[in-house]
Amino acid sequence: MSQQFNKEWIDWINLNIARGCDKNGIYKILIDEGFDPTEIEKHMNYSPDININTMVNPLANNSQAKQKKQSEGFIGWLINFFSGKKKEIPFAGVLPSTQIFIPNAERVNSELAEMYLLPNFLTRVECEKITETIKSKLRPSTIANKDEPDEKFRTSSTCDLGIIGDVFIEEIDQRICKTLGINASYSEIMQGQYYTENQEFKSHTDYFEGDAFEEYASNEGQRTYTFMVYLNDVDEGGETDFEKIGKKIQPQQGMAVIWNNLSPDGSINPNTMHHARPVVSGHK
């Protein structure tokens, strides 16, 4: 017998559609939860435009095919989101309330942090175009903690992509926000990072603490999600190492890594500490 729609499920559908989430992904979740296709289409007022059987459930931990390595080096690109006045998303039924909806993403199997891998978020051509923009407008990278005594704590270079007025970059920004279902008004300026051999960003977290919180987050609130995209592969080294959850991620061109810097109760999550490992060979 098919599962029946109650008010909570109907509210969940309407909320995620209103957030701009992918309707095919919503449909796939409902199918996997045991709802009748006819009833789904009735409540969504939508019929899928792709073969649902070929789509990955965004909330499942299914394995994703890894991308073929390109051995072209790697440049990272990321965007952070503030908590602001964003409401909690009330997932119903068996859906965990700590998860957001990310079409085709694989959730990392860990109870210590909310993290997703999203292969092929950007195409090779898009990655190369963004890379050239980053390399043309670099400055030395900085850290929020001005009292950090280690001058080699962060040795990369940074490009402030979000302030250069590039239409293509703005389109990618909107794609990121739509993927997360978070309004762009809650996002920070996008940045691109560039590393040469032996450069790194030692173990750190993305949320703010102490004086840094007062300076950067007292108005908008604490950082919530980080959305990081690998723009190139790396010859050797350069992994993103989440040491406390035992997850070391090898850069794959076009893949996004997304994590929540907060715990389900809204407090900062130290398990999200990560180390941008030194590049051994190539660029990052």
Helices and strands as residue ranges (DSSP letters): H 7-18, H 23-32, H 37-44, G 52-54, E 76-82, E 106-107, E 115-118, H 124-136, E 139-140, E 157-159, G 161-163, H 167-180, G 184-186, E 191-194, E 201-204, H 210-216, E 223-230, E 236-237, E 240-242, G 243-245, E 247-249, E 256-260, G 270-272, E 274-276, E 279-281
